[in-house]
Amino acid sequence: MNQPLPNRPPGSAPHPARRLDLTSLALFVAVAEEGGIARAAEREAIAVSAVSKRMTELEAAVGTALLERQGRGVRLTSAGHSLLQHARSVLHGVEKLHSDLREYAQGVRGSVRVHASMSAIVQFLPEDLGRFVRTHEQVRIDLEEHLSSEVERAVTEGAADFGICNLGHAAGGLQSRPYRCDQLALIAPPALIRKAPRSIDFADTLGFDHVGLNAGSSIALAMHQAAAQCGQTVRLRFRVTGLDAMCRMIAGGLGVGVMPVRAFELVHGRSDLRCIPLRDAWATRQISLVARDFDSLPATARALVDHLAQPPAATAGSL
């Protein structure tokens, strides 16, 4: 006689996830994106009746209406919009699972998902990651650039194994380890500052027009907070998405900007721009490694964290 599964009492209902299947979720996404069952059936090369049956069964499985049938197609209910978001996430996760497993079959021994700020990527990561992959050739690193706040959120939500960012506030329960420090500086054309001082207070830059980065960047947030403490505002004339673009705008006489000294040295293509370190305490910044729990990271991710957490001189010597 068949015995019940040990983790499921006899007669109990199956786990809700078991009532859903990937085919139905994929068809639901197609229906939502095409706005109709017939168009979804054509896209997926399946009979209209089969798609319609799947949608009816899916609604029965979740216990609520997902689609409103209309004369020329369908419209998602509130529950349908919610399912669409989750279904896309699930299908993306399954696609990623298959991709990762294929790479293991082809000899890739691990992959690490890293989200990092622009400052970390421009200044330090190319060399540090280059040294790591030369001694770990079968490790794939998925590196994405995001704002520091988005890096923290990605790590919290599990979209990244760990992150590298400037922590401007408590990291919401995340663990952190020091990575590198950088120094912010004022970048200005010589027409505005003919004789550059050795350093400058940020308050003394507020009389100039500024070329700034994304409003959510850690540099922009620190600048606006510092200006507010002086009872002033930053005269932001332009926003750009990258440090190279900022240098080009400044060189064109469109204002001044604030960026890390090392980043300026790496991306700057003109010798006549002034680079004047800021004296403010907030202008010396700690770039940190962040994770939900470093000890519970996969072995490959832990190895990369350990490599990045070494002092720069030790990292440079670990070839």
N, C-alpha and C positions, 0 to 999 in steps of 0.2 A: 504494500500500500504506500502511495506517495506520502512523504512527510512534508509538513509545511516548512518554509524557509525559516531558519533560526532567528532572523531579525524581524520577522513579521508574524504576529499572532494569527492563528487560524481565523478566517472569516473577516479579517481587517481589510480596509480599502487599500489599494495600491498607492504608493507614493505619488503625489500630484505630477511630478516630473515624468513618471512612466506613462501618463496618459497623453503626453505630447511626443511628437516625433519630428525629426529634422526635415523630412520631406514636406510635412504639413506647414512647418514654420517657413520653409523656403517658398512654398506656394503662396502663403499668406503675404510675405514680403512682396512677391511679384504682383499679387492682386492690389496691394496698397500702392505700389509704385506705378502700376499701369492704370489704376482707377477703374478697373472692371475685371470680371472673371473671364470673359471671352478673350480680352487682350492678354491677360496673364497666361491663359491656356495656350494661345498662339506663341507667346514668348518662350514658354517652357516646353513646347511641342508635346502637349498632353490634351486629352479630350476635355471639352468644357464641362461635361457631366462629372468627370473625375475630380476636377478642381472644385466644382460646386459641392460635391459630396465631402471632400476634404474640409472645406470651410464650415460646413454644417457640423461635422464631427469635432472640429476644433472648438467651435462655440460651445458644443455640448461638454467637451472636456474641461473647459475653463469655467463653464457655468454662467456665461453672460454673452450678450450680443457684441460682436466685434465689427460687424459691417451693417450699414444701412443700405438695403437694395433700392436703387433708383432706376428711372427709366433708361438712362444712358450709362449706367455703371453703378459703382458702389461708393459709399463714403464711410470713412472710419468713425466709429464711436469713440468716446473718451477712453474706454477700455482698449479699443483697437489701436489707438495712438500709443498707449502704454506698451501693449504687446509688440508693436512694431519696433520700438526702441530696444526692448529686451531681445526680440528675435534677431535683429541685426547683430547685436552683441554676441549672442550665442553662436550664430553662424560664422561670424568673424573668428570667434575663439576656436571653433571646430576646424576652420580653414588653417588657422595658425598651428593647431595641433598636428594636422596632417603634414604641414610644411616642416615643422620641427622634427617629426618622426622620420620624414624622408631624408632629412639631413643627417640624422643619426645613422640611418641605413647606409648613407653614402660616406660615412666616416667622420662627420662632424660630431665632436664629443660634448658639445654644450653650446648654449647661447645665453647671452646676458642682455637684458633690456635696461638701457640707461637713458634717463632724461636729464638734460643739463642746460644751464643758462648759457646765453650768448657769451658772457664774460669768460666762463670756464672753457667753452669750446674754442674761442678765439685765442686765448692766452696760453693754455696749458695742455689741453687734452690731446691734440695731435701728436705731440712728442711722447706723452705718457702712455697713450694707447698704442702708439707705434712700437714702443719697447715691449709692451705686454704681448702683443700679437706675434712678435718675432720669436718669443719663447713659448707661445701657446697657439701654434698655427692652426689647430683644429677647433678653435673657439670662435664663434661668430658673435660680434657685438652689434646690437641694434641701438644706435645712438640717435636721439631726437633732440632738437633744440626747442626749448620753451622758456617762457617767463619763469622766474624763480617761484612765484606763487603757484603756477601751473605744475611745476616740477613736484612741489610738495603734495599737491592734490593727486597727481598721478601715482606717486608712491603710496599715499594713504589708501587709494582705491585699488591698488594692485596692478595698475597699468604698466608700472616699471618695477624692476627688481630693486633698484636704488636710484637715487638722484644726486645731482651735484648742483648746488645753488647757493645764493647769498641769503642767509636767514636773517630777515629783518624783524622777525617776531618769533614767539614760541611756535614750534613746528607741529602743534596739534598732536602731541604724543609720539612723534617720530623720534627715533634715536639719531644722533649726529656724531660725526667724527671730523676733525679738522682736515682740510685738503690743502689749500693754498691761501695766501693773503694777496690782495692787490691794493693799489693806491690810485685814487681818482685824481684827475688833473683837469685844469681848464685848458681847452684847446682854442686858440684864437689866431686870427690873421695878424701879421705884423702891422697892418694899417691901423688896427685898433690898439695894439699894445706894442709900441716901437721898442721899448727897452723892458724885457721881461724880468720881473723879480724872481728870486729863488723860489718863492712860494706865495700863495695868496689865500685870503679868506673868501669863502663862497659868497658872503654878504657883499663883497666888493665887486662881484660879477653881475649883480642883479640890475645894474644900470644898462646892461647890454641886451640886445635881442639874442635869444638862444635857439639853437637847433637841437631838438631833443629826440629821445627814443620813444618807444611805445609807452603810453600813459601808465601801463601796469608794470613796467620794468622796475627792478629794484633801484636803479639809479634815478629814474624819474620820481619815484615815490620819495626817496631820500632828499632829493633836491627840493621838492614842493614842501616837504615837512620842514626843512631847514629855512626855506624862505618864509613860511608861516610863522616860525619862531622869531623871525626878525620883523614881523608885521608887514611883510611885503609878499609879492607874488613873482613867479618866474615869467619874464616876458618871452613866452614861447612863440616863435615865429613860424617854425616848421617842425614837423615830425618826420623821422626817417626810420627805416626798419633795420638798418645795419650801420656798423661803425665806419665802414669804408665810405658809405653814402654821406655820413655825417662829416667826415673829413673833406669830402669834395664840396659840400655845401659851404663849409666854413672857409675853405680856400677860395670860394667864389664870392666872399665878402658878405654872406647872408647872415652872419651872427657868430656867436661862440658856442662851444659845447663842452660837455663833461664826459670823460671816458677814462678807463684805466690807463695808466702810463704804459704798461707793457703792451696793451692792445694797440695803443697809438703807434708805438714803435714797430709793431708787426704789420699794421694795415696802412700806415701812412706812406704816401708816395711822393710827397713834396717836402723839401728840406726847410722851407721858410715859415711854416706854421709854428706858433709858440706852444710849448707844452709846459704848463706851470702847475706843479703839485698843489693841491688844496691843503690848507693847514687844519681844517676842521677834523674833529675826532671821527666823525661818521665816514670820512673819506678814506680811511684805512679800513678795509673790509675783510672779513673772514669768509672764504668760500668753503662750504662744508659738504661732506658726504652724508646723505640722509637715507634711512631705511626704517621700515616698521620694526624689524628685529634683525640686526646683523647676524646673530648666531644662527637664525633659522633660514638664512639665504642658502640657495643651492651652492654646492661646492665651487662651481665655476665662478659664480658671482662673488663668493667670499674671497676667492683668490684674486679677483680683480680689485675688490675693495682693499685688501691687504696691500696690493701693489701701489694703489693710488694714495693710501694713507701714509706711505713712507715719506720721510723728508726728501725734498728735491734732490739733494746730493746722493742719497742712498738709491733713489729711484733711477737716477742717471747712470749709476754704476751697475745696475742689475741687468746686464745684457746677457 
